[in-house]
Amino acid sequence: MIAYETRLGKIQISEEYLQKLIGQTVTSCFGVVGMAPGNSVQKVLGLISKTSDVRRGIVIKGDAQSINIELHIIVSYGININAIAQSIVNKVQYTVTEATGIKVGKVTVKVDGIKE
């Protein structure tokens, strides 16, 4: 939970909201097939549920001043990975800052798979 004070009151943003926002942003990018599990907890939940969850593959660290985001993605075969990664970084930074007002310090994109 990220919380900060404004002149109008206290604002709290849940990690689940941020994960959904980022997941929808990433999966809407050209060349991204889906998200891959980012840690062992997400891997176990993926084995149990078998459903596609946009929150999978997203690790968020930080506070109300700045957050760092780590993304684990699966891309289409034959697509320029560097171009996809740069597009994702720009889109995620813009979307998170516009929706929440929180500065995004660093976005790390890890390609965990390629699908044809």
DSSP file (Angstrom, degrees, kcal/mol; ACC not computed):
  #  RESIDUE AA STRUCTURE BP1 BP2  ACC     N-H-->O    O-->H-N    N-H-->O    O-->H-N    TCO  KAPPA ALPHA  PHI   PSI    X-CA   Y-CA   Z-CA
    1    1 A M              0   0    0      0, 0.0     2,-0.5     0, 0.0    13,-0.2   0.000 360.0 360.0 360.0 127.4    0.0    0.0    0.0
    2    2 A I  E     +A   13   0A   0     11,-3.0    11,-3.5    61,-0.1     2,-0.4  -0.928 360.0 178.3-106.5 125.7    1.4    3.4   -1.0
    3    3 A A  E     +A   12   0A   0     -2,-0.5    61,-0.3     9,-0.2     2,-0.3  -0.976   6.7 164.4-131.2 141.8    0.0    6.3    1.0
    4    4 A Y  E     -A   11   0A   0      7,-2.3     7,-3.2    -2,-0.4     2,-0.3  -0.989  30.5-116.6-152.6 157.7    0.7   10.0    0.9
    5    5 A E  E     +A   10   0A   0     -2,-0.3     2,-0.3     5,-0.2     5,-0.2  -0.735  26.8 178.8 -97.6 140.2   -0.8   13.3    2.1
    6    6 A T  E >   -A    9   0A   0      3,-2.9     3,-0.7    -2,-0.3    -2,-0.0  -0.758  48.8 -96.8-123.8 177.4   -2.1   16.1    0.0
    7    7 A R  T 3  S+     0   0    0     -2,-0.3     3,-0.1     1,-0.2    -2,-0.0   0.718 126.2  51.0 -69.0 -17.7   -3.7   19.3    1.0
    8    8 A L  T 3  S-     0   0    0      1,-0.3     2,-0.3     0, 0.0    -1,-0.2   0.606 124.3 -80.7 -93.0 -13.6   -7.1   17.7    0.4
    9    9 A G  E <   -A    6   0A   0     -3,-0.7    -3,-2.9     2,-0.0     2,-0.4  -0.947  65.0 -32.2 146.3-166.6   -6.4   14.6    2.5
   10   10 A K  E     -A    5   0A   0     -2,-0.3     2,-0.5    -5,-0.2    -5,-0.2  -0.725  46.5-158.8 -93.6 136.0   -4.7   11.2    2.6
   11   11 A I  E     -A    4   0A   0     -7,-3.2    -7,-2.3    -2,-0.4     2,-0.4  -0.955   5.9-170.4-116.0 130.9   -4.4    9.1   -0.6
   12   12 A Q  E     -A    3   0A   0     -2,-0.5     2,-0.5    -9,-0.2    -9,-0.2  -0.985   1.7-170.9-122.7 129.5   -3.9    5.3   -0.5
   13   13 A I  E     -A    2   0A   0    -11,-3.5   -11,-3.0    -2,-0.4     2,-0.1  -0.979  18.1-137.6-121.1 122.5   -3.0    3.3   -3.6
   14   14 A S     >  -     0   0    0     -2,-0.5     4,-1.8   -13,-0.2     5,-0.1  -0.424  15.0-127.0 -78.9 153.7   -3.0   -0.5   -3.3
   15   15 A E  H  > S+     0   0    0      1,-0.2     4,-2.6     2,-0.2     5,-0.2   0.841 110.7  60.0 -66.1 -33.3   -0.4   -2.6   -4.9
   16   16 A E  H  > S+     0   0    0      2,-0.2     4,-2.3     1,-0.2    -1,-0.2   0.905 104.0  49.7 -61.4 -42.5   -3.1   -4.6   -6.6
   17   17 A Y  H  > S+     0   0    0      2,-0.2     4,-2.6     1,-0.2    -2,-0.2   0.937 111.8  48.0 -61.5 -46.7   -4.4   -1.5   -8.4
   18   18 A L  H  X S+     0   0    0     -4,-1.8     4,-2.7     1,-0.2     5,-0.3   0.906 111.0  51.2 -61.3 -41.7   -0.9   -0.6   -9.6
   19   19 A Q  H  X S+     0   0    0     -4,-2.6     4,-2.9     2,-0.2    -1,-0.2   0.912 111.9  46.3 -63.2 -42.4   -0.4   -4.2  -10.8
   20   20 A K  H  X S+     0   0    0     -4,-2.3     4,-2.5     2,-0.2     5,-0.2   0.920 113.6  49.2 -65.1 -43.6   -3.7   -4.2  -12.8
   21   21 A L  H  X S+     0   0    0     -4,-2.6     4,-1.7     2,-0.2    -2,-0.2   0.934 116.6  41.3 -60.0 -47.7   -2.9   -0.8  -14.3
   22   22 A I  H  X S+     0   0    0     -4,-2.7     4,-2.8    -5,-0.2     5,-0.2   0.909 113.6  53.6 -68.6 -42.6    0.6   -1.8  -15.3
   23   23 A G  H  X S+     0   0    0     -4,-2.9     4,-2.5    -5,-0.3    -2,-0.2   0.904 110.2  46.3 -60.2 -43.4   -0.5   -5.2  -16.5
   24   24 A Q  H  X S+     0   0    0     -4,-2.5     4,-0.9     2,-0.2    -1,-0.2   0.869 113.3  50.5 -67.1 -35.9   -3.2   -3.8  -18.8
   25   25 A T  H  < S+     0   0    0     -4,-1.7     4,-0.3    -5,-0.2     3,-0.3   0.929 113.5  44.5 -66.0 -45.7   -0.8   -1.2  -20.1
   26   26 A V  H >< S+     0   0    0     -4,-2.8     3,-1.7     1,-0.2    -2,-0.2   0.928 111.5  51.0 -67.1 -46.3    1.9   -3.8  -20.9
   27   27 A T  H 3< S+     0   0    0     -4,-2.5    -1,-0.2     1,-0.3    -2,-0.2   0.688 103.7  60.4 -69.5 -16.0   -0.4   -6.4  -22.5
   28   28 A S  T 3< S+     0   0    0     -4,-0.9    -1,-0.3    -3,-0.3    -2,-0.2   0.574  84.3 103.4 -83.8  -8.7   -1.8   -3.7  -24.8
   29   29 A C  S X  S-     0   0    0     -3,-1.7     3,-1.5    -4,-0.3     2,-0.1  -0.493  85.0-100.9 -75.1 142.7    1.6   -3.0  -26.3
   30   30 A F  T 3  S+     0   0    0      1,-0.2    -1,-0.1    -2,-0.2     3,-0.1  -0.391 105.3  21.4 -62.5 133.3    2.4   -4.4  -29.7
   31   31 A G  T 3  S+     0   0    0      1,-0.3    45,-2.3    -2,-0.1     2,-0.6   0.256  89.0 120.5  94.3 -11.6    4.4   -7.7  -29.7
   32   32 A V  E <   +B   75   0B   0     -3,-1.5    -1,-0.3    43,-0.2    43,-0.3  -0.784  34.6 179.5 -90.7 120.3    3.6   -8.6  -26.1
   33   33 A V  E     -     0   0B   0     41,-2.7     2,-0.3    -2,-0.6    42,-0.2   0.838  59.3 -53.4 -85.8 -37.7    1.9  -12.0  -25.9
   34   34 A G  E     -B   74   0B   0     40,-1.5    40,-2.6    -8,-0.0     2,-0.3  -0.972  58.9 -72.5-178.4-171.5    1.5  -12.2  -22.2
   35   35 A M  E     -B   73   0B   0     -2,-0.3    38,-0.3    38,-0.2    22,-0.2  -0.832  33.1-147.8-109.0 146.4    3.0  -12.0  -18.8
   36   36 A A        -     0   0    0     36,-2.3    36,-0.3    -2,-0.3     7,-0.1  -0.822  38.3 -86.0-108.2 151.6    5.3  -14.6  -17.1
   37   37 A P        -     0   0    0      0, 0.0    19,-0.1     0, 0.0     3,-0.1  -0.320  35.3-160.9 -57.6 135.4    5.5  -15.2  -13.4
   38   38 A G        +     0   0    0     20,-0.1     2,-0.3     1,-0.1    21,-0.1   0.705  66.4  10.1 -93.6 -23.1    7.9  -12.8  -11.7
   39   39 A N  S  > S-     0   0    0     19,-0.1     4,-1.8     1,-0.0     5,-0.1  -0.886  86.3 -89.4-147.8 177.6    8.6  -14.7   -8.5
   40   40 A S  H  > S+     0   0    0     -2,-0.3     4,-2.2     1,-0.2     5,-0.2   0.835 121.5  55.1 -64.7 -34.3    8.0  -18.1   -6.8
   41   41 A V  H  > S+     0   0    0      1,-0.2     4,-2.4     2,-0.2    -1,-0.2   0.929 109.3  47.3 -64.6 -44.4    4.6  -17.0   -5.3
   42   42 A Q  H  > S+     0   0    0      1,-0.2     4,-2.0     2,-0.2    -2,-0.2   0.847 110.0  54.2 -65.6 -33.6    3.3  -16.0   -8.7
   43   43 A K  H  X S+     0   0    0     -4,-1.8     4,-1.6     2,-0.2    -2,-0.2   0.927 110.3  45.6 -65.0 -44.8    4.6  -19.3  -10.2
   44   44 A V  H  X S+     0   0    0     -4,-2.2     4,-1.8     1,-0.2    -2,-0.2   0.921 113.1  49.4 -65.1 -44.2    2.7  -21.4   -7.6
   45   45 A L  H  X S+     0   0    0     -4,-2.4     4,-2.7     1,-0.2     5,-0.3   0.863 108.7  54.4 -63.4 -34.9   -0.5  -19.3   -8.0
   46   46 A G  H  X S+     0   0    0     -4,-2.0     4,-1.5     1,-0.2    -1,-0.2   0.856 107.7  49.5 -65.7 -35.7   -0.2  -19.8  -11.8
   47   47 A L  H  < S+     0   0    0     -4,-1.6    -1,-0.2     2,-0.2    -2,-0.2   0.854 115.9  43.4 -69.8 -35.1    0.0  -23.6  -11.4
   48   48 A I  H  < S+     0   0    0     -4,-1.8    -2,-0.2    -5,-0.1    -3,-0.2   0.935 122.7  32.4 -76.4 -47.6   -3.1  -23.6   -9.1
   49   49 A S  H  < S-     0   0    0     -4,-2.7    -3,-0.2    -5,-0.1    -2,-0.2   0.846  73.4-162.7 -87.2 -34.5   -5.4  -21.2  -11.0
   50   50 A K     <  +     0   0    0     -4,-1.5     2,-0.3    -5,-0.3    -4,-0.1   0.576  51.0 120.7  60.7  11.4   -4.5  -21.8  -14.7
   51   51 A T  S    S-     0   0    0     -5,-0.0     2,-0.6     1,-0.0    -1,-0.2  -0.740  72.6-107.6-102.6 155.0   -6.1  -18.5  -15.6
   52   52 A S        -     0   0    0     -2,-0.3     2,-0.5    -3,-0.1     3,-0.0  -0.707  38.5-174.2 -82.2 120.8   -4.4  -15.5  -17.3
   53   53 A D    >   -     0   0    0     -2,-0.6     3,-1.4   -18,-0.1   -18,-0.1  -0.971  24.3-149.0-120.5 127.0   -4.0  -12.7  -14.8
   54   54 A V  T 3  S+     0   0    0     -2,-0.5   -28,-0.1     1,-0.3    -1,-0.1   0.688  96.9  64.7 -68.5 -16.2   -2.6   -9.3  -15.8
   55   55 A R  T >  S+     0   0    0    -32,-0.1     3,-1.1     2,-0.1    -1,-0.3   0.660  79.1 104.0 -79.8 -14.7   -1.0   -8.9  -12.4
   56   56 A R  T <  S+     0   0    0     -3,-1.4    16,-0.1     1,-0.2   -20,-0.1  -0.415  80.1  24.0 -68.1 139.7    1.3  -11.9  -13.0
   57   57 A G  T 3  S+     0   0    0      1,-0.2    15,-2.1   -22,-0.2     2,-0.5   0.606  93.0 116.0  85.7  12.6    4.9  -10.9  -13.8
   58   58 A I  E <   -C   71   0B   0     -3,-1.1     2,-0.5    13,-0.2    -1,-0.2  -0.965  37.8-178.0-121.2 122.4    4.8   -7.5  -12.1
   59   59 A V  E     -C   70   0B   0     11,-2.5    11,-2.6    -2,-0.5     2,-0.4  -0.980   7.9-168.1-119.8 123.7    7.0   -6.6   -9.1
   60   60 A I  E     +C   69   0B   0     -2,-0.5     2,-0.4     9,-0.2     9,-0.2  -0.939   8.9 173.4-116.9 130.8    6.7   -3.2   -7.6
   61   61 A K  E     +C   68   0B   0      7,-2.6     7,-3.7    -2,-0.4     2,-0.3  -0.992  35.5  56.0-133.5 142.4    9.1   -1.7   -5.0
   62   62 A G  E     -C   67   0B   0     -2,-0.4     5,-0.2     5,-0.3     2,-0.2  -0.906  63.0 -97.3 139.6-165.3    9.2    1.8   -3.6
   63   63 A D        -     0   0    0      3,-2.0     3,-0.1    -2,-0.3   -61,-0.1  -0.620  55.5 -64.8-138.8-163.9    7.1    4.4   -1.8
   64   64 A A  S    S+     0   0    0    -61,-0.3    39,-0.3     1,-0.2     3,-0.1   0.693 127.0  55.2 -67.5 -19.3    5.0    7.5   -2.6
   65   65 A Q  S    S-     0   0    0      1,-0.3    38,-0.7    37,-0.1     2,-0.3   0.907 125.7 -14.4 -79.7 -43.3    8.0    9.5   -3.8
   66   66 A S  E     - d   0 103B   0     -3,-0.1    -3,-2.0    36,-0.1     2,-0.3  -0.974  58.6-155.7-161.5 142.7    9.2    7.0   -6.5
   67   67 A I  E     -Cd  62 104B   0     36,-2.0    38,-2.5    -2,-0.3    39,-0.9  -0.924   8.4-146.4-123.5 152.3    8.6    3.4   -7.5
   68   68 A N  E     -Cd  61 106B   0     -7,-3.7    -7,-2.6    -2,-0.3     2,-0.4  -0.952  17.5-158.4-114.2 137.3   10.6    0.8   -9.4
   69   69 A I  E     -Cd  60 107B   0     37,-2.9    39,-3.1    -2,-0.4     2,-0.5  -0.951   8.7-165.1-123.1 133.9    8.9   -1.7  -11.5
   70   70 A E  E     -Cd  59 108B   0    -11,-2.6   -11,-2.5    -2,-0.4     2,-0.4  -0.981  12.6-166.6-117.4 127.2   10.1   -5.1  -12.8
   71   71 A L  E     -Cd  58 109B   0     37,-3.3    39,-3.1    -2,-0.5     2,-0.5  -0.927  12.3-161.8-118.2 136.8    8.2   -6.7  -15.6
   72   72 A H  E     + d   0 110B   0    -15,-2.1   -36,-2.3    -2,-0.4     2,-0.3  -0.969  27.4 173.8-116.6 114.6    8.4  -10.3  -16.9
   73   73 A I  E     -Bd  35 111B   0     37,-2.6    39,-2.9    -2,-0.5    40,-0.8  -0.760  32.6-140.3-123.8 164.0    6.9  -10.6  -20.4
   74   74 A I  E     -Bd  34 113B   0    -40,-2.6   -41,-2.7    -2,-0.3   -40,-1.5  -0.995  29.4-162.9-119.9 129.8    6.5  -13.1  -23.2
   75   75 A V  E     -Bd  32 114B   0     38,-2.3    40,-2.7    -2,-0.4   -43,-0.2  -0.680  22.6 -97.2-113.9 164.8    6.9  -11.6  -26.7
   76   76 A S  E >   - d   0 115B   0    -45,-2.3     3,-1.1    -2,-0.2    40,-0.2  -0.504  46.4-101.6 -75.6 147.1    6.0  -12.7  -30.3
   77   77 A Y  T 3  S+     0   0    0     38,-2.5    -1,-0.1     1,-0.2     3,-0.1  -0.463 103.6  24.0 -68.2 138.4    8.6  -14.4  -32.4
   78   78 A G  T 3  S+     0   0    0      1,-0.3     2,-0.3    -2,-0.2    -1,-0.2   0.481  89.9 124.1  89.2   3.6   10.3  -12.1  -34.9
   79   79 A I  S <  S-     0   0    0     -3,-1.1     2,-0.7   -48,-0.1    -1,-0.3  -0.751  73.1-104.1 -98.6 144.7    9.7   -8.8  -33.2
   80   80 A N     >  -     0   0    0     -2,-0.3     4,-2.0     1,-0.2     5,-0.2  -0.553  31.0-161.5 -68.5 109.8   12.5   -6.4  -32.3
   81   81 A I  H  > S+     0   0    0     -2,-0.7     4,-2.7     1,-0.2     5,-0.2   0.865  86.7  54.9 -65.6 -38.1   12.8   -7.0  -28.5
   82   82 A N  H  > S+     0   0    0      1,-0.2     4,-2.3     2,-0.2    -1,-0.2   0.907 109.2  47.8 -62.8 -41.2   14.7   -3.7  -27.9
   83   83 A A  H  > S+     0   0    0      2,-0.2     4,-2.1     1,-0.2    -2,-0.2   0.899 112.4  49.1 -66.8 -40.5   11.9   -1.7  -29.6
   84   84 A I  H  X S+     0   0    0     -4,-2.0     4,-2.5     2,-0.2    -2,-0.2   0.941 111.8  48.9 -62.6 -47.0    9.2   -3.5  -27.6
   85   85 A A  H  X S+     0   0    0     -4,-2.7     4,-2.6     1,-0.2    -2,-0.2   0.911 111.8  48.1 -61.6 -43.8   11.1   -3.0  -24.3
   86   86 A Q  H  X S+     0   0    0     -4,-2.3     4,-2.2     1,-0.2    -1,-0.2   0.893 111.7  50.4 -65.2 -38.9   11.6    0.8  -25.0
   87   87 A S  H  X S+     0   0    0     -4,-2.1     4,-2.4     2,-0.2    -2,-0.2   0.909 111.4  48.6 -63.5 -42.8    7.9    1.1  -25.9
   88   88 A I  H  X S+     0   0    0     -4,-2.5     4,-2.9     2,-0.2     5,-0.3   0.927 110.3  51.2 -63.8 -45.6    6.8   -0.6  -22.7
   89   89 A V  H  X S+     0   0    0     -4,-2.6     4,-2.4     1,-0.2     5,-0.2   0.941 113.6  44.0 -57.9 -49.4    9.1    1.5  -20.5
   90   90 A N  H  X S+     0   0    0     -4,-2.2     4,-2.2     1,-0.2    -1,-0.2   0.920 116.0  46.5 -62.8 -44.9    7.8    4.8  -22.0
   91   91 A K  H  X S+     0   0    0     -4,-2.4     4,-2.6     2,-0.2     5,-0.2   0.897 113.7  47.7 -67.6 -40.9    4.1    3.7  -21.9
   92   92 A V  H  X S+     0   0    0     -4,-2.9     4,-2.6     2,-0.2     5,-0.3   0.929 112.0  49.7 -66.7 -45.3    4.3    2.4  -18.3
   93   93 A Q  H  X S+     0   0    0     -4,-2.4     4,-1.9    -5,-0.3     5,-0.2   0.932 115.2  44.0 -58.5 -46.2    6.1    5.5  -17.0
   94   94 A Y  H  X S+     0   0    0     -4,-2.2     4,-2.5    -5,-0.2     5,-0.2   0.940 115.3  47.1 -64.6 -48.6    3.5    7.8  -18.6
   95   95 A T  H  X S+     0   0    0     -4,-2.6     4,-2.5     1,-0.2     5,-0.2   0.917 114.0  45.7 -63.5 -46.0    0.5    5.8  -17.5
   96   96 A V  H  X>S+     0   0    0     -4,-2.6     4,-2.3    -5,-0.2     5,-0.7   0.920 115.0  47.2 -65.7 -43.3    1.5    5.3  -13.9
   97   97 A T  H  X5S+     0   0    0     -4,-1.9     4,-1.5    -5,-0.3    -2,-0.2   0.907 115.1  46.0 -64.9 -41.8    2.5    9.0  -13.5
   98   98 A E  H  <5S+     0   0    0     -4,-2.5    -2,-0.2    -5,-0.2    -1,-0.2   0.896 118.3  41.4 -67.7 -40.4   -0.7   10.2  -15.1
   99   99 A A  H  <5S+     0   0    0     -4,-2.5    -2,-0.2    -5,-0.2    -1,-0.2   0.833 134.1  14.3 -79.1 -32.8   -3.0    7.9  -13.2
  100  100 A T  H  <5S-     0   0    0     -4,-2.3    -3,-0.2    -5,-0.2    -2,-0.2   0.673  86.3-126.3-118.8 -22.9   -1.4    8.2   -9.7
  101  101 A G     << +     0   0    0     -4,-1.5     2,-0.4    -5,-0.7    -4,-0.2   0.501  66.0 133.5  82.7   4.1    1.0   11.1   -9.7
  102  102 A I        -     0   0    0     -6,-0.6    -1,-0.3     1,-0.0     2,-0.2  -0.749  58.6-122.0 -91.1 133.3    3.7    8.8   -8.4
  103  103 A K  E     -d   66   0B   0    -38,-0.7   -36,-2.0    -2,-0.4     2,-0.7  -0.526  16.9-138.1 -74.2 136.6    7.1    9.2  -10.2
  104  104 A V  E     -d   67   0B   0     -2,-0.2   -36,-0.2   -38,-0.2     3,-0.1  -0.871  19.1-175.2 -97.2 113.3    8.4    6.0  -11.8
  105  105 A G  E     -     0   0B   0    -38,-2.5     2,-0.3    -2,-0.7   -37,-0.2   0.935  64.8  -2.5 -74.2 -48.1   12.1    5.7  -11.1
  106  106 A K  E     -d   68   0B   0    -39,-0.9   -37,-2.9     2,-0.0     2,-0.5  -0.995  52.3-160.7-151.4 137.1   13.0    2.7  -13.1
  107  107 A V  E     -d   69   0B   0     -2,-0.3     2,-0.5   -39,-0.2   -37,-0.2  -0.984  12.4-165.7-119.7 120.0   11.2    0.1  -15.3
  108  108 A T  E     -d   70   0B   0    -39,-3.1   -37,-3.3    -2,-0.5     2,-0.6  -0.925   3.2-161.3-107.7 123.6   13.1   -3.2  -15.9
  109  109 A V  E     -d   71   0B   0     -2,-0.5     2,-0.5   -39,-0.2   -37,-0.2  -0.918   6.4-172.8-108.1 121.7   11.7   -5.4  -18.7
  110  110 A K  E     -d   72   0B   0    -39,-3.1   -37,-2.6    -2,-0.6     2,-0.8  -0.963  16.4-145.4-116.1 122.7   12.7   -9.0  -18.6
  111  111 A V  E     +d   73   0B   0     -2,-0.5   -37,-0.2   -39,-0.2     3,-0.1  -0.780  22.7 173.0 -88.3 112.5   11.8  -11.2  -21.6
  112  112 A D  E     +     0   0B   0    -39,-2.9     2,-0.3    -2,-0.8   -38,-0.2   0.475  60.7   4.9 -99.8  -4.8   11.0  -14.7  -20.1
  113  113 A G  E     -d   74   0B   0    -40,-0.8   -38,-2.3   -77,-0.0     2,-0.4  -0.981  53.3-140.4-171.6 160.8    9.7  -16.3  -23.3
  114  114 A I  E     -d   75   0B   0     -2,-0.3     2,-0.4   -40,-0.2   -38,-0.2  -0.999  18.9-165.3-131.1 131.4    9.1  -16.1  -27.0
  115  115 A K  E      d   76   0B   0    -40,-2.7   -38,-2.5    -2,-0.4    -2,-0.0  -0.907 360.0 360.0-116.8 145.4    5.9  -17.5  -28.7
  116  116 A E              0   0    0     -2,-0.4   -40,-0.1   -40,-0.2    -1,-0.1   0.451 360.0 360.0 -85.9 360.0    5.4  -18.1  -32.4
